[in-house]
Amino acid sequence: MISLLLTTFVLSVIFVYFIMKNASFLGLEDIPNVRSAHKKVIPRSAGLGFVSAVLISTVLFEFSYFLQYFYIYLSLFLVMVVGLYDDKMDISHRIKFIALFFIAIYVCVNGVRIDSLGVYFHHHIDLPIWIAAPFTVIAIVGFTNALNLTDGLDGLAGSLSLIMFLAFLAIGFVHHDQLLIILSSTFIVTIVAFLLFNWHPAKIFMGDSGSLTLGLAISILSIESLKFMTPSAVLFVIALPLIDTFVVMRRRIQRHQSPFKADKNHIHHFMYKTKLDVKFSVTLLLCIQLALSIMGYQMRQENQILSLALFFLLLYIFLNLFDQRFRYRKKKK
């Protein structure tokens, strides 16, 4: 295990550094636009480097495990390719969504499914396959995109993912689950290597090749962890990207815009505009996610009615706390 993690870390540093130094030649540069937080051209697609490190090191040191979960690693590779193509060619959101949809179907067909919503008032809410399959696909695609949307400030998406992987690793150790342990630990060390280059001021961005792959990996681990946790507890472990997505989608719908239209109204944008300090904004959001993940871990076997009610209360607070209409109304008055 130590050899696996050490190799993953070293390969991640080498690959990410190579991409960073050759980004111009490879056509992997992020050109600033109206939604960018940076003002100069920055290399991107570090995801190609750190995801490749995970795949290669897993094949080298855990080959039997790799074959057992080949469908998961193939899906991660395919999402990385889709993200890389988007980083290089800027494909439309519709094409990207369709690709993610079919990859999620592939994962679902191979047994990664949400078959139950938990126990409420002593009643098991089990989902028949004709509901479980589409619900799982929507959940996977939804969270994969949700994490992608958090990649707006230096170090944010990687650090949020790191906290979630740590939570799943803890669950894996407690219950001796091989998938949770190996997939989480390898992504933890590869993210640490990436953050050496991505912490503010960032020298390279992960790009969609990184954020989409991290989103898919966390989605799969979330479903795997349902063997040991209540669904409501898992919501806390992955809370911030979900809440951020609900916040921005509601705001867009209120403005009669497409809920999928890109803008600068995410929670991290709101934080940055308030303080104009990237490190402060990222650190505060990480503290929030850490607190929520710890709550999810602690409530993993608790009463689901109470934990679900607490999550919706938290969602309600965020929806209103980051509702910028209040500020505009105050100005008009």
URLIN-V897944 format. One line per field, one symbol per residue. ss: DSSP state (H for helix, E for strand, - for the rest). psi: psi as a letter, one per 40 degrees, with the letter a starting at -180 (. if undefined). A space follows every 10 residues. Layout:
ss: ???
psi: ???
This chain:
ss: -HHHHHHHHH HHHHHHHHHH H-HHHH--EE ---------- -EE--HHHHH HHHHHHHHHH H-HHHHHH-H HHHHHHHHHH HHHHHHHHH- --HHHHHHHH HHHHHHHHH- -----EEEEE --EEEE--HH HHHHHHHHHH HHHHHHHHH- -----HHHHH HHHHHHHHHH HHHHH--HHH HHHHHHHHHH HHHHHHHH-- ---E--HHHH HHHHHHHHHH HHHHH----- HHHHHHH-HH HHHHHHHHHH HHHH------ ------HHHH HHHHH--HHH HHHHHHHHHH HHHHHHHH-- ---HHHHHHH HHHHHHHHHH H---HHHHHH HH-
psi: dddddddddd dddddddddd eedddefgih hiadeieiei hhiafddddd dddddddddd efddddddfd dddddddddd ddddddddeg iidddddddd ddddddddde egigeieahh fehhgihide dddddddddd ddddddddee geiheddddd dddddddddd ddddefhddd dddddddddd ddddedeeih hheiididdd dddddddddd ddddeedeii dddddddfdd dddddddddd ddddefihee hiaffidddd dddddfhddd dddddddddd dddddddded eihddddddd dddddddddd dfhedddddd dd.
